[in-house]
Amino acid sequence: MKVERLDIPDVILITPPRFSDSRGFFSETYNLDRMRDAGINLPFIQDNQSLSRQKGVVRGLHCQLAPHEQGKLVRCTRGAIWDVAVDARTRSPTYGKWVAAELSEENWSQLWIPPGFLHGFVTLADNTEVQYKCTGLYDKASERAVIWNCPHLNIAWPIAPGDAILSDKDQVAPHFAEAKGWFSI
């Protein structure tokens, strides 16, 4: 398993090995001991999957507040995404900074996004499927969002604003200034 810490060291890019032959491939996508060795020590208690039918679907930037915060281990099993994590931990030296990685069915990489981060992605291909493991259960009352193209974050999304396909909720999400104090960890 390849492990790479990104510019925000708490966000980790993980690429499990794939073993291929004429029949296809096999991959161990999650192993508790290997994840602990990589520094991921929280238990996963919920799995999610999304399908985005079109290139340009933006999902995020989302998070959940304590006591229902979520760490996420994200992977793309069909198509490709550009996956973004924004540090929303008020006391962090990287508060308000973001990192991103392309996840695809080809590169087989996964992104670990710890609790205290906003998470979002844009699809880079039609019919893209994303699966992620979460360290907390979904709780609607704890759900929060920040507008995907907030000028204060200056995220270099690989999509023109007019080409983004957003949910009604994500279109009216507040700016990052509203996130101040969401996470004191």
TAPE-V423710 format. One record per residue. PHI is phi in radians with two decimals (NA if undefined). D_FIRST is the distance of its C-alpha to the first C-alpha in Angstrom with 1 decimal. Layout:
phi:PHI d_first:D_FIRST
phi:PHI d_first:D_FIRST
//
This chain:
phi:NA d_first:0.0
phi:-1.55 d_first:3.8
phi:-2.18 d_first:6.4
phi:-2.33 d_first:10.0
phi:-1.44 d_first:13.1
phi:-1.53 d_first:15.9
phi:-1.07 d_first:19.6
phi:-1.76 d_first:20.0
phi:-1.04 d_first:17.5
phi:-1.30 d_first:17.4
phi:-1.65 d_first:15.9
phi:-2.16 d_first:12.1
phi:-1.66 d_first:10.3
phi:-2.13 d_first:6.9
phi:-2.19 d_first:5.7
phi:-1.25 d_first:4.5
phi:-1.24 d_first:5.7
phi:-2.08 d_first:9.5
phi:-1.94 d_first:12.0
phi:-1.90 d_first:15.4
phi:-2.62 d_first:18.9
phi:-1.10 d_first:22.4
phi:-1.46 d_first:22.1
phi:2.52 d_first:19.2
phi:-2.60 d_first:15.5
phi:-2.30 d_first:13.5
phi:-2.59 d_first:10.2
phi:-1.55 d_first:9.3
phi:-1.46 d_first:9.3
phi:-2.57 d_first:10.0
phi:-2.51 d_first:9.9
phi:-0.94 d_first:12.4
phi:-1.11 d_first:11.5
phi:-1.19 d_first:7.8
phi:-1.16 d_first:9.4
phi:-1.08 d_first:12.2
phi:-1.06 d_first:10.5
phi:-1.41 d_first:9.3
phi:1.77 d_first:13.0
phi:-1.76 d_first:13.5
phi:-1.98 d_first:16.3
phi:-1.59 d_first:18.5
phi:-1.36 d_first:19.1
phi:-1.62 d_first:18.9
phi:-2.25 d_first:22.3
phi:-2.63 d_first:22.7
phi:-1.98 d_first:21.0
phi:-2.19 d_first:22.5
phi:-2.51 d_first:22.7
phi:-2.26 d_first:24.8
phi:-2.14 d_first:26.3
phi:-2.00 d_first:27.8
phi:-1.28 d_first:30.3
phi:-2.14 d_first:30.9
phi:-1.12 d_first:29.2
phi:1.71 d_first:30.0
phi:-1.26 d_first:29.6
phi:-1.87 d_first:28.8
phi:-2.10 d_first:27.7
phi:2.16 d_first:28.0
phi:-1.60 d_first:28.0
phi:-2.09 d_first:27.9
phi:-2.84 d_first:27.4
phi:-2.26 d_first:29.0
phi:-1.45 d_first:31.1
phi:-1.08 d_first:31.2
phi:-1.57 d_first:31.4
phi:-1.96 d_first:29.4
phi:-1.04 d_first:26.8
phi:-2.27 d_first:23.4
phi:-1.60 d_first:19.9
phi:-2.34 d_first:18.0
phi:-1.93 d_first:14.5
phi:-1.83 d_first:15.4
phi:-2.52 d_first:14.3
phi:-1.95 d_first:16.6
phi:-1.77 d_first:17.2
phi:-2.61 d_first:20.3
phi:1.45 d_first:21.6
phi:-2.77 d_first:20.2
phi:-2.34 d_first:20.7
phi:-1.91 d_first:21.0
phi:-1.78 d_first:19.7
phi:-2.16 d_first:21.5
phi:-2.19 d_first:21.4
phi:-2.06 d_first:24.6
phi:-1.27 d_first:25.1
phi:-1.93 d_first:28.2
phi:-1.44 d_first:28.3
phi:-0.92 d_first:31.8
phi:-1.54 d_first:31.2
phi:-1.40 d_first:28.0
phi:-1.16 d_first:28.4
phi:-1.89 d_first:26.5
phi:-0.96 d_first:28.7
phi:1.44 d_first:29.5
phi:-1.60 d_first:26.7
phi:-2.31 d_first:24.2
phi:-2.37 d_first:20.9
phi:-2.58 d_first:19.6
phi:-2.62 d_first:16.9
phi:-1.44 d_first:17.3
phi:-2.05 d_first:15.4
phi:-2.62 d_first:16.3
phi:-1.17 d_first:16.2
phi:-1.36 d_first:15.6
phi:-1.43 d_first:12.7
phi:1.07 d_first:11.0
phi:-1.38 d_first:9.9
phi:-2.23 d_first:10.8
phi:-2.09 d_first:12.9
phi:-1.58 d_first:13.6
phi:-2.08 d_first:17.4
phi:-1.29 d_first:19.0
phi:-0.98 d_first:22.6
phi:1.68 d_first:25.3
phi:-2.02 d_first:24.0
phi:-1.44 d_first:25.5
phi:-2.33 d_first:23.3
phi:-2.79 d_first:24.3
phi:-2.68 d_first:23.5
phi:-2.15 d_first:25.4
phi:-1.38 d_first:25.0
phi:-1.83 d_first:24.9
phi:-2.64 d_first:25.9
phi:-1.16 d_first:28.3
phi:0.90 d_first:27.2
phi:-1.64 d_first:23.8
phi:-1.94 d_first:22.1
phi:-2.18 d_first:20.0
phi:-2.19 d_first:18.5
phi:-2.60 d_first:17.7
phi:-1.65 d_first:17.6
phi:-2.13 d_first:20.1
phi:-1.58 d_first:21.0
phi:-2.45 d_first:24.7
phi:-1.37 d_first:27.1
phi:-1.14 d_first:28.8
phi:-2.44 d_first:32.1
phi:-0.96 d_first:34.4
phi:-1.16 d_first:36.5
phi:-1.65 d_first:33.6
phi:-1.22 d_first:32.3
phi:-2.42 d_first:32.7
phi:-2.56 d_first:32.2
phi:-2.22 d_first:32.7
phi:-1.02 d_first:33.9
phi:-1.05 d_first:31.1
phi:-1.94 d_first:33.0
phi:-0.98 d_first:34.5
phi:-1.14 d_first:36.0
phi:-1.22 d_first:35.3
phi:-1.50 d_first:31.5
phi:0.95 d_first:31.9
phi:-1.24 d_first:28.7
phi:-1.51 d_first:28.4
phi:-1.09 d_first:27.9
phi:-1.50 d_first:27.7
phi:-2.63 d_first:30.7
phi:-1.28 d_first:34.4
phi:-0.91 d_first:35.7
phi:-1.24 d_first:38.2
phi:-1.68 d_first:35.5
phi:-1.28 d_first:33.5
phi:-1.86 d_first:33.9
phi:-2.14 d_first:34.1
phi:-1.24 d_first:35.1
phi:-1.00 d_first:38.5
phi:-1.11 d_first:37.0
phi:-1.22 d_first:34.5
phi:-1.15 d_first:37.4
phi:-2.00 d_first:39.3
phi:-1.11 d_first:36.6
phi:-1.31 d_first:37.8
phi:-1.34 d_first:36.8
phi:-1.06 d_first:34.3
phi:-0.98 d_first:37.4
phi:-1.21 d_first:37.7
phi:-1.42 d_first:34.3
phi:-0.95 d_first:35.7
phi:1.54 d_first:35.4
phi:-1.12 d_first:33.2
phi:-2.28 d_first:30.6
phi:-1.72 d_first:31.9
phi:-1.31 d_first:28.6
//
